[in-house]
Amino acid sequence: MRDLAFVQWDPIEVVAPSHVIALWSRVGDFRLSDLNGLMWEEKKLFEHWAGRFAAIVLTEDYRLYYSMMKRYPESLSRSWGAQKANARRFLAEHRELANSILNQLKKGPLHLAQFKEYVRTKRSADGWTSGSGVAAMLFHLEMSGRVMVVGHQGNQNIWGLPEEFLPNWVERMMLTEEEVERLAAQRAIRALGTASPREINYYFPRGRYQNLKGALASLLEDSTIHRVRAAGLDGSGERYVHDLDVNLLESMNTDAWQPRMSLLPPFDNLICGRDRTNRVFGFDYSHEMFLPPNKRKFGSYVLPILWGERLIGRVDPRMDRKNEKLLINSVHAERGAPAEEDVSSRIGETIERLGAFLGAKEVVYTSRVPAAWKPALR
């Protein structure tokens, strides 16, 4: 989590929740009870909006969020468009609802339908919430740090008060806007390895920088970050690497770095920006689960295959929990993907490991497998 700064929270279980696969792809098999323990018992992680999506974030970074919360909605950048003004107006017009929600939570945590004002409606026009004034207000109160997610009941959030949930060691201190942006830009650069200003703004915290140019200039001046040039990338824009990662960057030319095979979830940090994924990896990835079935090219829940520094293919799996099978609807190879037996065997082994992690007793393939990889994927 420290390496990534955040992991997008997504509970859809076509295979497994995206955040679970993201962590598995990096650390291997782990106990879900350990993740839950870190979030709800030790409280070293918590759930918050890291852009326009829910994410698991580090409690030790709370001062960054706290400072943005206290300035909300003014902490939203221009990339949010009219939503800053909309948030300001909504909060001003619904003060009584906010006070009522906070008073109800003083008696204990609640899920959405337990608030007395809750009425189910269609999804909100801004797309942020499932609908209803209560859902919209909870979003704004979370963004301003007055409520937070303190647990889950199935896929439902359980809401509570930060002062009741957060441990005493959490730093609740106001940082200046400049301090927040210096710290946040460093977290983004270290997570991405090397990054352009646009990539930093999109990665973490998405759309919250007011003066990123000034923050980067300040970090350059004291040699906290350095400009780098990435051979083969289009464009002449500046890119940066953190001073702490210079040795790591240089180790790429030694035997210290060894490639491995991974499967990435749809909302993985490595591919969270489509433009960057195209530019850096030459890999065009879209979330086809949001498309009608007849418009899907690769499948409904596609996991990119990462081999070393290359994205070489895609897997469209589904977990059949009732029959304890991981069903592989299709496997697709990228143009120029390696055809060696060793590579296809590693793909097969990685899919088997994912299946075992999810509790599958069998991996079942269809015939939709690249010919070169078929001996290992059947």
C-alpha positions in Angstrom: 0.0 0.0 0.0 2.9 2.4 0.7 4.3 1.6 -2.8 0.9 2.3 -4.5 -0.5 5.2 -2.3 -4.0 3.7 -2.9 -5.9 0.7 -4.3 -9.2 1.3 -6.0 -12.0 -0.3 -4.1 -14.4 -2.3 -6.3 -16.5 -5.1 -4.8 -17.7 -6.7 -8.1 -17.0 -10.4 -7.9 -17.0 -11.7 -11.4 -13.6 -13.1 -10.5 -12.8 -11.4 -7.2 -13.0 -7.7 -6.1 -10.5 -5.6 -8.1 -8.7 -4.5 -5.0 -8.2 -8.1 -3.9 -6.6 -9.1 -7.3 -4.5 -5.9 -7.3 -3.0 -6.9 -3.9 -2.7 -10.6 -4.9 -0.8 -9.7 -8.1 1.9 -8.0 -6.0 2.2 -10.0 -2.8 0.8 -13.4 -3.8 -1.5 -15.4 -1.6 -2.8 -13.6 1.4 -5.6 -14.0 3.9 -8.6 -11.7 3.3 -9.0 -11.6 7.1 -5.6 -9.9 7.2 -6.8 -7.1 4.9 -10.0 -6.7 6.9 -7.9 -6.6 10.1 -5.8 -3.8 8.7 -8.9 -1.8 7.8 -11.4 -2.4 10.5 -9.4 -3.5 13.6 -5.8 -2.1 13.4 -7.2 0.7 11.2 -3.9 1.2 9.4 -5.9 1.5 6.2 -9.3 3.2 5.6 -11.7 3.7 2.7 -11.9 7.2 1.1 -12.5 8.8 -2.2 -9.1 9.0 -4.0 -10.5 10.9 -7.0 -13.9 10.0 -8.3 -13.8 6.5 -7.0 -13.6 4.8 -3.6 -10.2 3.5 -2.6 -8.3 1.8 0.2 -5.7 4.4 1.5 -3.1 4.6 4.2 -4.2 6.0 7.6 -0.6 7.3 8.0 -1.4 9.6 5.1 -4.5 11.0 7.0 -3.0 14.4 7.3 -3.0 14.8 3.5 -6.7 13.8 3.3 -7.5 15.9 6.5 -6.1 19.0 4.9 -8.1 18.5 1.7 -11.2 17.6 3.7 -11.1 20.8 5.7 -10.9 22.8 2.5 -13.6 20.9 0.7 -15.1 21.7 -1.8 -12.5 24.4 -2.5 -9.8 21.6 -2.6 -11.3 20.4 -5.9 -9.4 21.5 -8.9 -10.7 22.9 -12.2 -10.8 19.4 -13.6 -13.9 18.7 -11.6 -15.7 21.3 -13.7 -19.0 22.6 -12.2 -18.9 20.0 -9.3 -17.1 22.4 -7.0 -19.9 24.9 -7.3 -22.5 22.2 -7.1 -21.1 20.8 -3.9 -20.9 24.3 -2.4 -24.6 24.9 -3.2 -25.8 21.4 -2.1 -24.1 21.8 1.3 -25.5 25.3 1.8 -29.0 24.2 0.8 -29.1 21.0 2.9 -27.6 22.0 6.3 -30.5 20.5 8.2 -30.0 17.1 6.5 -26.3 17.2 7.3 -27.0 18.0 10.9 -29.6 15.2 11.1 -27.2 12.6 9.6 -24.5 13.6 12.0 -26.8 13.5 15.0 -28.1 10.0 14.0 -24.5 8.7 13.7 -23.7 9.9 17.3 -25.9 7.0 18.4 -23.9 4.5 16.4 -22.9 3.5 12.8 -25.7 3.1 10.2 -26.0 1.9 6.6 -27.7 4.0 4.0 -31.2 2.6 4.3 -31.2 3.1 8.1 -31.1 6.9 7.9 -34.6 8.2 8.6 -34.6 10.5 5.6 -33.5 7.8 3.1 -35.8 7.3 0.2 -34.7 5.1 -2.7 -34.5 7.0 -6.0 -32.9 6.7 -9.4 -29.1 7.2 -9.7 -28.1 10.8 -9.2 -27.6 13.0 -12.2 -23.9 13.6 -11.3 -23.2 9.9 -11.2 -21.5 10.1 -7.8 -24.2 8.3 -5.8 -26.9 5.6 -6.0 -29.5 8.4 -5.6 -31.4 10.0 -2.7 -30.4 13.1 -0.9 -29.0 11.1 2.0 -26.5 9.2 -0.4 -25.5 12.5 -1.9 -25.0 14.1 1.5 -22.9 11.2 2.8 -20.6 11.6 -0.2 -20.1 15.3 0.6 -19.7 14.7 4.3 -17.1 12.0 3.6 -15.2 14.4 1.3 -15.3 17.0 4.1 -14.1 14.5 6.7 -17.2 14.6 8.9 -18.2 11.0 8.3 -16.4 7.9 7.0 -16.8 4.3 6.1 -16.3 2.2 9.2 -17.2 -1.2 7.8 -19.2 -3.2 5.3 -22.4 -5.2 5.3 -22.1 -7.2 2.1 -21.4 -4.5 -0.5 -23.1 -1.8 1.6 -21.0 0.8 3.4 -21.5 1.2 7.1 -21.1 4.9 8.0 -19.8 6.3 11.2 -18.0 9.3 12.7 -14.2 9.7 12.4 -13.8 10.7 16.0 -15.3 7.4 17.0 -13.5 5.2 14.5 -10.0 6.6 14.0 -7.2 5.6 16.5 -5.6 8.3 18.7 -2.3 8.1 16.9 -3.8 9.5 13.6 -2.4 12.9 12.7 -5.2 15.5 12.5 -3.1 18.5 11.5 -3.7 21.1 8.8 -1.0 21.4 6.2 -0.8 24.3 3.8 -1.9 23.7 0.2 1.7 23.9 -0.8 2.8 21.2 1.7 -0.1 18.9 0.7 0.9 19.2 -3.0 4.6 18.6 -2.3 3.8 15.4 -0.3 1.2 14.2 -2.7 3.3 14.7 -5.8 6.1 12.7 -4.2 3.7 9.8 -3.4 2.5 9.8 -7.0 5.9 9.9 -8.6 7.2 7.1 -6.4 4.1 5.0 -7.1 4.4 5.5 -10.9 8.2 5.2 -11.0 8.6 8.0 -13.5 5.8 10.4 -14.2 4.8 13.5 -16.2 2.8 16.3 -14.5 -0.4 15.1 -16.3 0.2 11.5 -15.0 0.8 12.8 -11.4 -2.4 14.8 -11.4 -4.4 11.9 -12.7 -2.8 9.3 -10.4 -2.9 10.7 -6.8 -4.8 12.5 -5.5 -6.7 12.7 -8.8 -7.9 16.2 -9.7 -6.9 17.9 -6.4 -3.8 19.9 -7.4 -4.2 23.7 -7.4 -0.6 24.5 -8.3 1.2 21.3 -9.3 3.7 23.2 -11.5 4.8 25.2 -8.4 5.1 22.0 -6.3 7.3 20.3 -8.9 9.5 23.4 -9.2 10.0 23.4 -5.4 10.8 19.7 -5.4 13.3 20.1 -8.2 15.0 23.0 -6.5 15.8 21.0 -3.4 16.7 17.9 -5.5 13.9 15.8 -4.0 13.0 14.9 -7.6 14.9 14.9 -10.8 14.0 15.3 -14.5 14.5 12.2 -16.6 14.0 11.4 -20.3 12.3 8.1 -21.2 13.6 6.8 -24.5 10.9 5.7 -26.9 8.0 7.8 -25.4 6.3 10.2 -27.7 6.5 13.9 -26.9 9.1 16.1 -25.3 7.3 16.8 -22.0 9.1 16.6 -18.8 9.1 13.4 -16.6 10.3 13.0 -13.1 11.8 10.4 -10.8 12.1 10.6 -7.0 15.6 10.9 -5.6 15.0 7.9 -3.4 14.4 5.8 -6.6 17.4 6.7 -8.6 19.3 3.6 -7.5 16.3 1.5 -8.2 16.1 3.0 -11.7 19.7 2.2 -12.3 19.3 -1.4 -11.1 17.1 -2.0 -14.2 20.4 -2.5 -16.1 21.6 -5.2 -13.8 20.6 -8.7 -12.8 18.9 -7.3 -9.7 15.7 -7.0 -11.7 14.0 -10.2 -12.9 10.8 -10.3 -14.9 7.8 -12.2 -13.5 4.3 -13.0 -14.7 1.2 -11.2 -13.2 -2.5 -10.8 -13.9 -3.8 -7.3 -13.3 -7.4 -6.4 -12.4 -9.5 -4.0 -14.5 -8.9 -1.1 -12.1 -5.2 -1.7 -11.3 -2.9 1.2 -10.5 -0.5 0.2 -13.3 -3.2 0.7 -16.0 -5.5 3.3 -14.3 -4.8 5.9 -16.9 -5.7 4.8 -20.4 -3.5 7.4 -22.1 -0.5 6.5 -20.0 -1.1 2.7 -20.5 -1.1 3.4 -24.3 2.0 5.6 -24.2 4.2 3.6 -21.9 3.1 0.0 -22.7 1.6 0.3 -26.2 -1.5 -1.4 -24.7 -5.0 0.0 -25.3 -7.2 -1.1 -22.4 -10.9 -0.2 -21.9 -13.4 -1.3 -19.4 -15.6 -3.5 -21.6 -17.9 -4.5 -18.7 -19.6 -1.1 -19.3 -20.3 -1.9 -22.9 -23.2 -3.9 -24.3 -22.2 -7.6 -24.8 -22.3 -7.3 -28.6 -19.7 -4.5 -28.5 -17.1 -6.3 -26.3 -14.0 -7.3 -28.1 -12.1 -9.2 -25.3 -14.8 -10.0 -22.7 -16.7 -8.6 -19.7 -14.0 -8.7 -17.0 -10.6 -8.7 -18.7 -7.4 -9.1 -16.8 -4.2 -7.9 -18.6 -1.2 -10.2 -18.6 1.9 -8.5 -17.4 5.2 -10.3 -18.3 8.2 -8.3 -17.0 7.8 -4.8 -18.4 5.4 -5.8 -21.2 1.6 -6.3 -21.3 1.4 -9.3 -23.6 -2.2 -10.4 -23.5 -5.6 -10.5 -21.8 -7.6 -13.1 -19.9 -11.4 -13.1 -19.6 -12.2 -15.3 -16.6 -15.2 -15.9 -14.4 -15.2 -17.6 -11.0 -17.9 -20.3 -10.6 -18.1 -20.4 -6.9 -20.9 -23.0 -6.7 -18.9 -25.5 -8.7 -15.5 -24.3 -7.4 -14.1 -23.7 -10.9 -12.3 -20.8 -12.5 -13.7 -20.5 -16.0 -11.5 -19.0 -18.7 -13.8 -17.7 -21.4 -11.0 -16.6 -23.6 -7.3 -15.7 -23.7 -5.9 -13.1 -26.2 -2.3 -12.4 -27.1 -1.1 -9.0 -28.1 0.5 -8.4 -31.4 4.2 -9.5 -31.1 3.6 -11.3 -27.8 6.2 -14.0 -27.1 5.3 -17.5 -28.3 7.9 -19.4 -26.3 6.8 -22.4 -24.3 8.3 -21.0 -21.2 6.1 -17.9 -21.4 2.9 -19.8 -22.1 3.7 -22.2 -19.2 4.1 -19.2 -16.9 0.8 -17.8 -18.0 -0.8 -21.1 -17.2 0.9 -21.4 -13.8 -0.2 -17.8 -12.9 -3.8 -18.5 -13.8 -3.6 -21.7 -11.8 -2.3 -19.8 -8.8 -5.1 -17.3 -9.1 -7.6 -20.1 -9.2 -6.1 -21.7 -6.1 -6.1 -18.4 -4.3 -9.8 -18.0 -5.0 -10.6 -21.5 -3.9 -11.1 -23.1 -7.3 -10.4 -26.8 -7.6 -10.2 -26.7 -11.3 -9.4 -24.2 -14.1 -11.5 -24.7 -17.2 -10.5 -23.3 -20.6 -12.6 -22.8 -23.8 -11.1 -23.2 -27.2 -10.6 -19.4 -27.4 -6.8 -19.5 -26.7 -3.9 -18.3 -29.0 -2.5 -21.2 -30.9 1.0 -20.6 -29.7 -0.1 -20.7 -26.1 -2.7 -23.6 -26.4 -0.4 -26.4 -25.3 -0.1 -24.8 -21.8 -3.6 -23.4 -21.6 -6.0 -26.3 -21.8 
